[in-house]
């Protein structure tokens, strides 16, 4: 008999999905007029009664009377649940024979038998089931919970009541059921927050509960539960192993996802471990498994893709992205679309991709490409109607056309290699001063483990530039790179430069420094002062080892002083702006909110190490190398490497902005 019962119960469970599917979208909003005269359209229960009626869950007392305030019997709840389940209760009459008060031929005999066989409706010690007794709200909660457990549903959290104010009086047999129904939003408290478990449930209340149940089960069956404040989901987080010991910047974004989920659900995602052989659900970040790597193939620079895959162990949410900017947008998408009421649920058939537009996309800006396939750290000198552009490698390009797009002639070597040179021809900048041309650059000298800044001069912008300083003029026991010169309001020259990432400063943070230059440019005449660092800027990455380099100081016509500098944002290499609060090098420097150059602005490419110059047409331009390709061997089949590009800018409100029409 037990075997027959199990087979019948399995058969019933196989047909549950079809009726519940009708609740996936909320089958009715009550738009069609009900035939019942006692269900007005302005009643709180009109929509759910209409949906229950149209779905066949409930019937009227007559053709025109629904009787929403009437109590509901235990047999009627069993009948409604069997209809919700889609059960054929005609084969279950024998199960009702166990109860002395269920007569042969009673209209409810089959549905009571079905509910009893499924352990949804239980009898009393005296052998009765009391089919005609009014069902209490406590009994309704218990029956609904047993039904949910029977079909193996995990209801989504959608609480409308924070807690039942009378929960202290709950009895053990229905307490857990009442709480689960509250969390799922199926059973709500009255105005005073009471559940009132002993009160009889009305027909309107039961219809509403069953409609909510149908919707919830449909939602639960069509989703993957990744995290919940109300149940232990055993969700795991899979990510590249190198994060744990490698890039702190990447690790910060993993922590961001963990923090977002924990804040919204109270659940802390557990990192994957080989010691956990079994899993239920997991979140897989890009480059952590083969299928996630494939997910990233062909993604545009600002695009992300999210997909759910199912295997014999459970469901995995794959999150692929092109860069950290799109990763952050993917997390924002998950939060806004899938995080609800303390649960993170994603559709089982989820396969979603989105390209996040850049801030300036669709606006009327122009980027001028120089056509030079590979030149990092470009610096432009405008002299006698000619553009001279210098870059890493101690090379120079010349443009006599007056058009920044070219042609650019070169490259020409312009520096005589000094006798103490050992490695790295980095970031030359050339200034005309007192009838001569001065080149500031950095390299590693023989016998030194650090880069240092040196000064060269020439009688021509085309060189040759020869070393004139007495070796390295900076004094830090660390890498000093990216020298730039600024003349203050008194005409005094300042040298600004970067302490590279990872340098052994007191606190381990790189900074932009500045010091006064001697009039002959061959030495410093003041102690260096720290201007600012990348750490703490609004747009730069949060790692304590944030890149901070490539400074260039620019005095505006209104007396303001800014510095552009390069670091890392969510998209890669980028250029930001810091402003002196008093227009002096020695002022307090404040970072602006967004970078002036980033892939997040254009959606095209990253880039950096910029400078500002006034072109032959009288307009201001920002030049950077983009993208941030280190080596000519990395140039792609399109012939593009770190190409110098030009963007027209203008001075506005004490800073510089892209010259884009409003």
C-alpha positions in Angstrom: 0.0 0.0 0.0 2.9 2.4 0.8 4.5 1.7 -2.6 1.2 2.4 -4.4 0.9 5.6 -2.3 4.4 6.7 -3.3 3.7 6.0 -7.0 0.5 8.0 -6.9 2.1 10.9 -5.1 4.9 11.0 -7.7 2.3 11.0 -10.5 0.6 13.9 -8.8 3.9 15.8 -8.5 4.7 15.4 -12.2 1.6 17.4 -13.2 2.0 20.4 -10.9 3.9 22.7 -13.3 1.1 23.2 -15.9 -1.5 24.9 -13.7 1.0 27.0 -11.8 2.5 28.3 -15.0 -0.7 30.3 -15.5 0.4 32.5 -12.6 3.8 33.4 -13.9 2.7 36.8 -15.2 -0.3 37.1 -13.0 -3.0 35.6 -15.2 -5.4 38.5 -14.7 -5.4 41.9 -13.3 -9.2 41.9 -12.8 -9.7 43.7 -16.1 -12.8 41.7 -17.1 -16.0 42.3 -15.1 -16.8 39.5 -12.6 -20.4 38.2 -12.5 -20.5 38.6 -8.7 -22.5 41.5 -7.4 -20.8 41.3 -4.0 -17.2 41.9 -5.4 -17.0 45.6 -6.2 -14.1 46.8 -8.4 -12.8 49.0 -5.6 -12.5 46.1 -3.1 -8.9 45.3 -2.0 -9.5 41.7 -3.1 -11.1 42.3 -6.5 -8.0 41.6 -8.5 -7.0 38.4 -6.8 -10.6 37.1 -6.6 -10.9 37.7 -10.4 -7.6 35.9 -11.0 -8.6 33.0 -8.8 -12.0 32.8 -10.5 -10.7 33.0 -14.0 -8.0 30.4 -13.2 -10.6 28.0 -11.9 -9.4 28.0 -8.3 -12.6 29.2 -6.8 -16.3 29.2 -7.7 -19.2 31.4 -6.7 -21.8 30.5 -4.1 -24.1 31.1 -7.1 -23.9 32.8 -10.5 -24.0 36.3 -9.0 -22.8 35.7 -5.4 -19.2 35.1 -4.3 -19.6 35.7 -0.6 -16.1 37.1 0.0 -16.6 37.5 3.7 -17.8 33.9 4.3 -15.6 31.5 6.2 -13.8 28.7 4.3 -14.0 25.1 5.4 -11.1 22.7 5.6 -12.5 20.7 2.7 -12.8 23.8 0.5 -9.1 24.7 1.1 -8.2 21.1 0.1 -10.3 21.5 -3.1 -8.7 24.8 -4.0 -5.2 23.4 -3.4 -5.9 20.4 -5.6 -7.1 22.7 -8.4 -3.9 24.8 -8.0 -1.9 21.7 -8.2 -3.7 20.3 -11.2 -4.4 17.1 -9.4 -6.9 14.5 -10.6 -8.4 13.7 -7.2 -10.8 11.1 -8.5 -8.3 8.4 -7.7 -7.9 9.4 -4.1 -11.3 8.6 -2.5 -9.8 5.6 -0.8 -7.5 7.8 1.2 -10.5 9.6 2.6 -11.9 6.4 4.1 -9.4 6.7 7.0 -11.6 9.5 8.3 -14.9 8.6 10.0 -16.6 11.9 9.1 -16.0 11.8 5.3 -19.1 10.1 3.8 -19.3 8.2 0.6 -20.4 10.5 -2.3 -19.4 13.7 -0.6 -18.4 16.3 -3.1 -15.1 16.8 -1.3 -14.2 13.1 -0.8 -11.6 13.0 -3.6 -9.9 16.3 -2.8 -9.8 15.5 0.9 -8.2 12.1 0.1 -5.7 13.8 -2.2 -4.7 16.3 0.5 -4.4 13.6 3.1 -2.3 11.4 0.9 0.1 14.3 0.3 0.2 15.1 4.1 -1.4 18.5 3.4 -4.5 17.9 5.4 -4.2 15.9 8.7 -6.8 14.3 10.8 -7.5 14.6 14.5 -6.8 12.0 17.2 -10.5 10.9 17.3 -10.2 9.7 13.6 -12.0 12.7 12.1 -10.8 15.3 9.6 -13.7 17.8 10.2 -14.1 18.8 6.5 -16.9 21.2 7.3 -15.1 23.1 10.0 -13.9 26.6 9.3 -10.2 26.7 8.6 -8.3 29.1 10.8 -5.5 31.3 9.6 -3.0 29.1 11.5 -4.4 26.0 9.8 -4.2 27.7 6.4 -0.6 28.7 7.0 0.3 25.1 8.0 -1.5 23.6 5.0 0.2 26.0 2.5 3.6 25.2 4.0 3.0 21.5 3.7 2.0 22.0 0.1 5.1 24.1 -0.7 7.3 21.5 1.0 5.6 18.7 -1.0 6.3 20.2 -4.4 9.9 21.3 -3.3 9.4 25.0 -4.0 11.6 27.7 -2.6 9.3 30.7 -2.4 10.9 34.1 -3.2 11.0 36.5 -0.3 8.4 39.3 -0.6 7.3 40.2 2.9 4.6 42.9 3.3 4.6 42.6 7.1 7.8 43.1 9.1 6.7 40.8 11.8 3.6 39.5 13.4 3.0 41.5 16.6 1.3 38.5 18.3 4.0 36.0 17.4 4.8 35.5 21.1 1.5 33.6 21.5 2.1 31.3 18.5 2.0 27.6 19.2 4.8 25.3 18.0 2.7 23.4 15.4 2.1 26.5 13.2 4.8 29.0 14.2 7.4 28.1 11.5 4.7 27.9 8.9 3.3 31.4 9.8 6.8 32.9 9.6 7.5 31.3 6.2 4.2 32.5 4.8 4.9 36.0 6.1 8.4 36.1 4.5 7.0 34.9 1.2 4.3 37.6 1.4 1.5 35.1 1.2 0.0 35.9 4.6 0.0 39.4 5.9 -0.8 40.9 9.3 -3.8 43.1 9.9 -3.5 46.9 10.5 -2.1 46.3 14.0 0.4 43.8 12.7 -1.4 40.8 14.3 -1.7 37.5 12.4 -4.7 36.4 14.5 -4.0 32.7 14.0 -7.3 31.6 15.6 -9.5 33.8 13.3 -11.3 31.9 10.5 -10.0 32.6 7.0 -12.5 34.2 4.6 -13.1 33.3 1.0 -11.5 36.5 -0.2 -8.4 35.9 2.0 -7.9 32.3 0.8 -8.4 33.3 -2.8 -5.7 36.0 -2.4 -3.3 33.7 -0.6 -3.6 31.0 -3.3 -3.2 33.5 -6.1 0.0 34.8 -4.4 1.1 31.2 -3.9 0.6 30.4 -7.6 2.6 33.4 -8.6 5.4 32.7 -6.1 5.8 29.1 -7.0 5.9 30.1 -10.7 8.6 32.7 -9.9 10.6 30.3 -7.7 10.5 27.5 -10.3 11.8 29.8 -13.1 14.6 31.3 -11.1 17.9 30.4 -9.5 18.3 31.5 -5.9 21.8 32.7 -5.3 21.5 34.4 -1.9 18.8 35.0 0.7 18.3 36.6 4.0 15.8 33.9 4.8 17.5 30.6 3.9 21.0 29.1 3.5 21.6 28.8 -0.2 25.2 27.4 -0.1 26.1 29.8 -2.9 29.8 29.9 -3.9 31.8 32.5 -5.6 34.3 31.4 -8.3 37.1 33.7 -9.4 40.6 33.7 -10.8 43.0 32.2 -8.2 45.6 34.9 -9.0 43.3 37.5 -7.3 44.2 36.2 -3.9 47.9 36.9 -4.3 48.0 39.1 -7.3 46.1 42.2 -8.4 44.7 44.0 -5.5 42.6 46.2 -7.8 40.8 43.1 -9.1 40.3 41.8 -5.6 38.6 45.0 -4.7 35.9 44.4 -7.3 35.4 40.8 -6.0 35.0 42.2 -2.6 32.5 44.8 -4.0 30.3 42.0 -5.3 30.5 40.2 -1.9 29.7 43.4 -0.1 26.7 44.3 -2.3 25.2 40.8 -1.9 25.8 40.8 1.8 24.2 44.3 2.2 21.1 43.3 0.2 20.5 39.8 1.6 22.6 39.3 4.7 24.3 36.4 3.0 28.0 36.3 2.5 29.1 34.6 -0.7 31.7 32.0 0.1 34.8 31.7 -2.1 35.1 28.4 -3.9 37.4 25.8 -2.4 38.4 22.4 -3.8 37.6 21.1 -0.3 33.9 21.6 -1.2 33.1 18.8 -3.6 29.4 19.5 -3.8 27.6 22.7 -4.7 24.1 24.0 -5.3 24.6 27.3 -7.0 27.6 29.5 -7.8 28.6 32.8 -9.3 31.5 32.5 -11.8 33.5 35.6 -12.7 35.3 36.1 -16.0 38.5 34.2 -16.7 37.8 31.7 -13.9 36.5 28.7 -16.0 36.4 27.8 -19.6 32.7 28.7 -20.2 33.2 32.0 -18.5 36.3 32.8 -20.7 34.2 32.0 -23.8 31.5 34.3 -22.5 34.0 37.2 -22.8 34.9 36.5 -26.4 33.9 39.3 -28.7 32.7 41.6 -26.0 32.9 45.3 -26.8 35.1 47.5 -24.5 32.2 48.6 -22.3 30.0 45.4 -22.7 29.1 42.7 -20.2 27.3 39.4 -20.5 25.4 37.4 -17.9 24.3 33.9 -18.5 22.9 31.0 -16.4 24.0 27.5 -17.2 22.8 24.2 -15.6 24.7 21.0 -15.1 24.4 17.9 -13.0 25.5 19.8 -9.8 23.3 22.8 -10.1 23.1 26.2 -11.7 25.9 28.7 -12.3 25.7 32.4 -13.0 28.4 33.3 -15.4 29.5 36.9 -15.4 31.7 38.1 -18.3 33.0 41.5 -18.8 35.5 43.5 -20.9 36.9 45.6 -18.1 36.2 46.6 -14.6 33.9 49.4 -15.7 31.6 46.9 -17.3 32.0 44.5 -14.4 30.7 47.2 -12.1 27.8 47.9 -14.4 27.1 44.2 -14.5 26.9 44.1 -10.7 24.6 47.2 -10.8 22.4 45.4 -13.3 22.1 42.3 -11.1 21.3 44.5 -8.1 18.6 46.5 -9.9 17.0 43.6 -11.7 17.5 40.5 -9.5 17.9 41.7 -5.9 14.5 41.9 -4.3 13.3 41.8 -0.7 16.4 40.2 0.7 16.9 37.7 -2.1 19.2 37.5 -5.2 17.3 35.5 -7.8 18.1 35.3 -11.5 16.0 33.7 -14.2 17.0 30.1 -15.1 17.1 31.0 -18.8 19.0 34.2 -18.3 21.3 35.2 -21.2 21.7 38.9 -21.1 24.3 41.3 -22.6 24.5 45.0 -22.6 27.0 47.6 -23.8 27.2 50.5 -21.4 27.4 53.8 -23.3 30.3 56.1 -22.6 29.5 59.4 -20.9 30.3 61.4 -24.1 28.9 58.9 -26.6 26.4 60.5 -29.0 27.8 64.0 -28.3 29.5 66.1 -31.0 33.2 65.6 -30.1 36.2 65.0 -32.3 39.2 62.9 -31.7 42.1 63.6 -34.0 44.4 60.7 -34.6 48.1 61.4 -35.4 48.6 58.3 -37.4 51.8 57.5 -35.5 51.4 53.8 -34.8 53.4 53.7 -31.5 54.6 56.6 -29.3 54.1 56.6 -25.6 54.0 59.7 -23.4 53.6 62.3 -26.1 54.7 65.9 -25.6 54.0 68.7 -28.1 56.1 71.8 -28.7 54.8 74.4 -31.1 57.6 76.4 -32.6 57.8 78.6 -35.7 54.6 77.1 -37.3 55.9 73.5 -36.7 54.5 70.8 -34.4 57.3 68.8 -32.7 56.2 65.7 -30.7 58.6 63.9 -28.4 58.0 60.6 -26.7 59.5 57.6 -24.8 62.5 56.2 -26.6 64.0 59.7 -26.9 62.5 60.2 -30.4 60.8 63.1 -32.1 58.3 63.5 -34.9 57.8 66.7 -36.9 54.7 68.1 -38.6 55.0 71.1 -40.9 51.5 70.7 -42.4 49.7 72.6 -39.7 47.2 69.8 -39.4 47.5 67.7 -36.3 46.3 64.6 -38.2 49.6 64.8 -40.1 51.6 63.9 -41.9 54.1 63.4 -39.1 57.7 62.9 -40.2 59.9 60.6 -38.2 60.9 59.1 -35.9 64.2 60.9 -35.4 66.5 60.2 -32.5 67.1 63.6 -30.7 69.2 62.7 -27.6 72.8 61.9 -27.3 72.9 58.9 -24.9 74.9 59.9 -21.8 77.8 57.8 -20.6 76.0 56.8 -17.4 72.9 55.5 -19.2 71.8 52.0 -18.4 68.1 51.6 -19.2 64.8 53.2 -20.1 64.4 56.3 -22.3 61.3 57.6 -20.6 58.9 60.5 -21.2 60.9 63.5 -22.5 59.4 67.0 -22.3 61.0 69.9 -24.2 60.7 73.7 -23.2 62.1 76.8 -24.8 63.7 79.0 -22.2 66.3 81.9 -22.5 66.9 81.1 -26.2 67.7 77.4 -25.7 65.6 74.2 -25.7 65.6 72.1 -22.5 64.6 68.4 -22.3 63.6 66.8 -19.0 63.5 63.0 -18.9 64.2 60.0 -16.7 66.3 56.9 -17.0 68.2 54.4 -14.9 71.9 55.4 -14.5 74.7 52.9 -14.1 75.0 51.8 -10.5 71.5 53.0 -9.6 68.5 50.7 -9.0 66.0 53.6 -9.5 64.9 55.9 -12.3 66.1 59.5 -11.8 65.3 62.8 -13.5 68.0 64.5 -15.6 68.2 67.6 -17.8 69.4 68.0 -21.4 69.7 71.0 -23.6 70.0 71.9 -27.3 70.1 75.0 -29.6 67.4 73.4 -31.8 64.1 71.7 -31.1 65.4 68.9 -33.3 68.4 68.3 -31.1 70.8 66.9 -30.5 70.1 67.2 -26.8 73.1 66.7 -24.5 73.1 66.1 -20.8 73.7 69.3 -18.8 72.7 68.4 -15.3 75.2 66.8 -12.9 73.5 63.5 -13.3 70.2 62.9 -11.5 68.7 66.1 -9.9 66.0 64.4 -7.8 67.0 63.0 -4.4 64.3 60.4 -3.4 65.6 56.9 -2.8 63.0 55.6 -5.2 61.8 55.8 -8.8 61.4 59.4 -9.9 59.8 59.7 -13.4 57.7 61.8 -15.7 59.3 65.2 -15.2 57.3 68.3 -16.2 58.1 72.1 -15.9 55.7 74.9 -14.8 56.4 78.6 -14.6 54.5 80.2 -11.7 52.9 83.7 -11.7 56.3 85.2 -10.8 57.9 83.4 -13.7 59.8 81.0 -11.4 60.3 77.5 -12.8 59.0 74.4 -10.9 59.8 70.8 -11.6 56.9 68.4 -11.0 57.3 64.6 -11.2 56.0 61.3 -10.0 57.2 58.8 -7.5 56.3 55.5 -9.2 53.9 52.9 -7.8 55.5 50.6 -5.2 58.2 53.1 -4.3 59.6 52.8 -0.7 58.0 55.9 0.7 57.1 56.1 4.4 53.5 54.9 3.8 54.1 52.9 0.5 52.0 55.4 -1.6 53.1 57.0 -4.8 52.6 60.8 -5.2 53.1 63.7 -7.4 55.9 66.0 -6.1 57.2 69.4 -7.0 60.3 71.5 -6.2 61.7 74.8 -7.4 64.2 74.7 -10.2 67.3 76.7 -10.4 67.4 79.4 -13.1 69.9 77.4 -15.1 67.5 74.3 -14.9 70.4 72.1 -13.7 69.3 71.5 -10.1 66.6 71.9 -7.6 66.7 74.8 -5.1 63.9 73.8 -2.7 62.9 70.7 -0.8 60.3 68.6 -2.8 56.7 68.9 -1.6 54.0 66.3 -2.1 51.1 67.7 -4.1 48.6 64.8 -4.2 48.3 61.1 -4.7 45.8 58.9 -6.7 44.6 57.1 -3.6 41.3 58.8 -2.5 40.5 60.4 -5.8 36.9 59.9 -6.8 37.5 58.0 -10.1 40.8 56.1 -9.5 40.8 52.5 -8.3 40.7 51.9 -4.6 43.9 50.0 -4.3 46.5 51.6 -2.0 49.0 51.0 -4.8 47.0 53.2 -7.2 49.1 54.4 -10.2 49.9 58.2 -10.0 52.1 59.5 -12.8 52.4 61.7 -15.9 51.8 65.1 -14.2 51.4 68.3 -16.3 50.6 71.6 -14.7 48.6 74.3 -16.6 47.8 77.8 -15.5 44.4 79.1 -16.7 43.6 82.6 -17.9 41.5 83.2 -14.8 44.4 82.5 -12.5 43.5 78.9 -11.6 46.1 76.2 -11.6 45.4 72.6 -12.5 47.4 69.4 -12.9 46.5 66.6 -15.2 47.8 63.2 -14.1 47.5 59.6 -15.1 46.2 56.6 -13.1 43.9 53.6 -13.4 40.1 53.8 -13.4 37.6 51.0 -13.9 38.4 50.9 -17.6 42.2 51.0 -17.4 44.6 53.9 -18.0 43.0 57.3 -17.6 43.8 61.0 -17.1 42.4 63.0 -14.2 42.5 66.6 -13.0 43.5 68.0 -9.7 43.1 71.7 -8.8 45.1 74.0 -6.5 42.7 75.8 -4.1 44.7 79.0 -4.4 46.3 78.9 -7.8 49.7 78.2 -6.4 51.9 75.1 -6.6 52.0 75.1 -2.8 48.2 75.1 -2.5 45.9 72.3 -1.4 45.1 70.1 -4.4 41.6 68.7 -4.8 40.7 65.9 -7.3 37.8 66.4 -9.8 35.0 63.9 -9.9 35.5 62.4 -13.3 38.6 61.9 -15.4 39.2 64.1 -18.5 40.2 61.1 -20.5 39.0 57.5 -20.0 37.4 54.7 -22.0 34.3 55.3 -19.9 33.9 58.7 -21.7 34.2 57.5 -25.3 33.7 53.7 -25.2 36.6 53.5 -27.7 40.0 53.0 -25.9 41.9 53.8 -22.7 45.0 56.0 -22.7 47.0 58.4 -20.7 50.1 60.4 -19.9 48.7 63.6 -21.3 49.7 67.2 -21.7 48.0 70.4 -22.8 49.1 72.8 -25.6 47.7 75.6 -27.7 47.6 74.7 -31.4 48.5 76.7 -34.5 44.8 77.4 -34.8 44.7 79.1 -31.4 42.7 76.3 -29.8 43.6 74.3 -26.7 44.3 70.6 -27.1 44.8 67.6 -24.9 47.1 64.9 -26.2 47.4 61.4 -24.8 48.6 58.1 -26.1 45.8 55.6 -26.6 45.3 52.8 -26.1 47.8 52.0 -23.4 50.0 49.5 -25.4 53.5 49.3 -24.0 55.5 47.8 -26.8 55.6 48.1 -30.6 55.5 44.3 -30.7 51.9 44.5 -29.3 50.6 46.5 -32.2 47.5 44.8 -33.6 46.8 43.8 -37.2 45.1 47.2 -37.7 48.5 48.8 -37.2 47.4 50.6 -34.0 49.5 50.8 -30.9 49.8 53.6 -28.4 49.0 56.3 -30.9 49.1 60.0 -29.9 45.7 61.5 -30.3 44.4 65.1 -29.8 41.1 66.3 -28.3 40.1 69.9 -28.4 39.4 71.4 -25.0 38.5 74.7 -23.5 38.9 76.5 -20.2 35.7 76.7 -18.1 35.0 77.4 -14.4 38.6 77.1 -13.3 39.3 73.8 -15.1 39.4 72.4 -18.6 36.7 70.4 -20.4 36.2 68.8 -23.8 35.1 71.4 -26.3 31.7 69.8 -26.9 28.7 72.0 -27.9 26.0 71.9 -25.3 
